[in-house]
Amino acid sequence: MSRYGLTPEQFDSLPDKCEVCGSISNLCIDHDHTTGKFRGVLCHSCNLALGHLHNNPEIICKLLNYLE
């Protein structure tokens, strides 16, 4: 909680599901690895996917375009 600059009240008000896929299991706090700033709540799978894509919006958009 304090690692990401969240107050107890902010921590208690975090979503109870992944903000991307809606999963309710294996939730984790997502943060920017450069700044350490809290970004949101993701499940382990979505958090790993984001990391594997190097948090790069251009790569993520290209992957989305590929799927479409």
KEPA-605311 format. One record per residue: residue number from 0; x, y, z of N, C-alpha, C, O, CB in turn. Coordinates in pm, whole numbers. Glycine has a CB too. Example, Ala and Ser with C-alpha at 12.3 -4.5 7.8 and 13.67 -1.06 7.14 Angstrom:
 resi     nu     nv     nw    cau    cav    caw     cu     cv     cw     ou     ov     ow    cbu    cbv    cbw
    0   1319   -569    780   1230   -450    780   1320   -330    780   1424   -332    846   1131   -447    905
    1   1285   -225    708   1367   -106    714   1290      3    787   1341    114    804   1408    -60    572
//
This chain:
 resi     nu     nv     nw    cau    cav    caw     cu     cv     cw     ou     ov     ow    cbu    cbv    cbw
    0     82   -118      0      0      0      0     87    125      0     75    209    -90    -94     -1    120
    1    173    139     98    259    257    104    363    255     -7    414    360    -47    328    266    241
    2    395    138    -57    491    123   -167    446    202   -290    529    251   -367    510    -25   -203
    3    314    213   -308    259    281   -425    195    415   -389    128    475   -472    157    192   -492
    4    215    460   -268    163    590   -225     14    593   -202    -49    698   -212    198    691   -325
    5    -44    477   -171   -188    470   -147   -220    482      1   -152    423     86   -245    339   -203
    6   -321    558     31   -368    565    169   -451    441    197   -493    373    103   -452    696    194
    7   -476    409    323   -563    294    354   -702    309    289   -760    211    243   -578    279    506
    8   -753    431    286   -884    455    226   -881    427     76   -974    366     22   -930    599    253
    9   -775    473      7   -762    448   -137   -748    298   -164   -807    245   -258   -640    524   -194
   10   -669    232    -81   -650     89    -98   -783     15    -83   -815    -75   -161   -548     35      4
   11   -860     53     18   -990    -11     42  -1090     14    -70  -1183    -64    -88  -1048     38    173
   12  -1071    121   -146  -1167    154   -252  -1123    104   -390  -1187    134   -490  -1187    304   -258
   13  -1014     26   -394   -968    -28   -522  -1071   -125   -580  -1144   -190   -505   -832    -98   -506
   14  -1077   -134   -713  -1170   -229   -775  -1143   -371   -726  -1030   -406   -692  -1158   -224   -928
   15  -1248   -452   -723  -1232   -591   -679  -1226   -687   -797  -1250   -807   -783  -1347   -631   -586
   16  -1192   -632   -915  -1174   -715  -1034  -1073   -647  -1126  -1046   -527  -1114  -1310   -739  -1107
   17  -1018   -723  -1217   -922   -671  -1313   -987   -562  -1398  -1098   -580  -1448   -867   -784  -1404
   18   -918   -451  -1412   -972   -338  -1488   -966   -361  -1639  -1017   -278  -1715   -895   -212  -1452
   19   -906   -471  -1684   -900   -502  -1826   -996   -614  -1862  -1083   -596  -1947   -758   -541  -1867
   20   -982   -730  -1797  -1061   -847  -1837  -1176   -879  -1743  -1264   -959  -1777   -970   -966  -1847
   21  -1176   -818  -1624  -1284   -842  -1530  -1264   -961  -1437  -1352   -991  -1356  -1408   -860  -1603
   22  -1150  -1029  -1449  -1124  -1144  -1362  -1122  -1101  -1215  -1084   -989  -1183   -990  -1211  -1400
   23  -1164  -1191  -1128  -1162  -1161   -985  -1053  -1240   -912  -1041  -1231   -790  -1298  -1191   -923
   24   -974  -1318   -986   -870  -1397   -921   -730  -1347   -954   -708  -1286  -1059   -882  -1543   -961
   25   -639  -1372   -865   -498  -1336   -881   -478  -1189   -914   -406  -1155  -1008   -436  -1421   -989
   26   -541  -1102   -836   -531   -958   -860   -401   -903   -806   -348   -951   -706   -649   -885   -797
   27   -351   -801   -874   -228   -736   -829   -236   -586   -856   -317   -540   -937   -105   -797   -897
   28   -152   -514   -788   -143   -370   -806    -50   -347   -925     65   -392   -924    -91   -297   -676
   29    -99   -277  -1026    -15   -243  -1141     48   -107  -1116    -16    -16  -1063    -97   -243  -1274
   30    174    -95  -1155    244     32  -1136    345     52  -1249    386    -43  -1315    315     35   -999
   31    383    175  -1268    484    211  -1366    620    176  -1306    655    225  -1199    476    363  -1406
   32    695     92  -1374    824     49  -1319    929    158  -1322   1030    149  -1252    874    -72  -1395
   33    909    261  -1402   1003    373  -1407    978    470  -1292   1072    510  -1223    992    446  -1540
   34    852    507  -1272    819    607  -1170    773    546  -1038    778    611   -934    712    700  -1222
   35    729    419  -1043    673    354   -925    530    394   -898    470    348   -800    757    387   -805
   36    473    479   -984    338    531   -963    232    423   -989    238    350  -1088    313    652  -1053
   37    136    417   -900     23    326   -910    -59    358  -1035    -84    474  -1065    -66    335   -784
   38   -101    251  -1108   -185    271  -1227   -323    210  -1211   -421    265  -1262   -117    212  -1349
   39   -333     98  -1142   -463     34  -1128   -451   -109  -1080   -346   -152  -1032   -538     38  -1258
   40   -562   -182  -1094   -568   -321  -1051   -581   -410  -1174   -671   -390  -1256   -686   -345   -951
   41   -492   -506  -1186   -494   -602  -1296   -483   -743  -1240   -429   -764  -1132   -381   -575  -1397
   42   -536   -839  -1316   -510   -978  -1278   -367  -1011  -1321   -305   -938  -1398   -615  -1076  -1345
   43   -317  -1120  -1270   -180  -1159  -1299   -156  -1174  -1449    -52  -1132  -1499   -147  -1290  -1228
   44   -251  -1233  -1522   -235  -1253  -1666   -227  -1122  -1742   -139  -1105  -1828   -350  -1337  -1720
   45   -316  -1029  -1714   -313   -900  -1783   -188   -821  -1746   -130   -753  -1831   -438   -818  -1748
   46   -146   -830  -1621    -25   -762  -1578     97   -817  -1651    183   -742  -1696     -6   -775  -1425
   47    104   -951  -1664    215  -1012  -1738    212   -972  -1886    315   -941  -1944    209  -1165  -1725
   48     93   -973  -1946     81   -935  -2086    131   -793  -2108    205   -767  -2203    -65   -947  -2133
   49     93   -703  -2021    138   -565  -2031    290   -557  -2022    354   -483  -2097     72   -479  -1922
   50    346   -632  -1930    491   -634  -1914    561   -693  -2035    664   -642  -2079    529   -713  -1792
   51    506   -801  -2090    566   -863  -2208    561   -770  -2329    645   -780  -2419    495   -995  -2241
   52    465   -681  -2331    454   -583  -2440    529   -454  -2406    515   -353  -2475    306   -551  -2470
   53    607   -459  -2300    694   -349  -2257    618   -219  -2229    673   -110  -2245    800   -324  -2362
   54    490   -232  -2189    408   -115  -2158    406    -15  -2274    389    105  -2253    459    -46  -2031
   55    423    -65  -2395    437     19  -2512    304     30  -2588    261    -67  -2651    548    -36  -2605
   56    239    147  -2581    109    163  -2648    115    135  -2799     19     83  -2856     57    304  -2625
   57    225    167  -2862    238    143  -3006    233     -7  -3037    166    -50  -3130    369    204  -3061
   58    304    -86  -2959    303   -231  -2978    165   -286  -2949    115   -373  -3021    409   -299  -2887
   59    102   -237  -2843    -32   -285  -2806   -131   -254  -2918   -213   -339  -2952    -78   -220  -2673
   60   -125   -134  -2976   -214    -98  -3087   -186   -183  -3210   -280   -225  -3278   -198     50  -3121
   61    -60   -208  -3240    -26   -292  -3354    -79   -433  -3335   -127   -495  -3430    125   -295  -3376
   62    -71   -484  -3214   -124   -617  -3185   -276   -620  -3201   -332   -715  -3255    -84   -661  -3043
   63   -342   -516  -3154   -487   -507  -3170   -523   -503  -3318   -614   -574  -3361   -542   -382  -3097
   64   -454   -421  -3397   -479   -412  -3540   -456   -547  -3607   -530   -585  -3698   -390   -305  -3604
   65   -355   -619  -3565   -327   -751  -3620   -444   -846  -3595   -483   -922  -3684   -197   -809  -3559
   66   -500   -840  -3474   -611   -929  -3441   -738   -894  -3519   -818   -982  -3552   -639   -924  -3291
   67   -755   -767  -3547   -876   -724  -3619   -864   -762  -3764   -955   -735  -3843   -899   -573  -3604
//
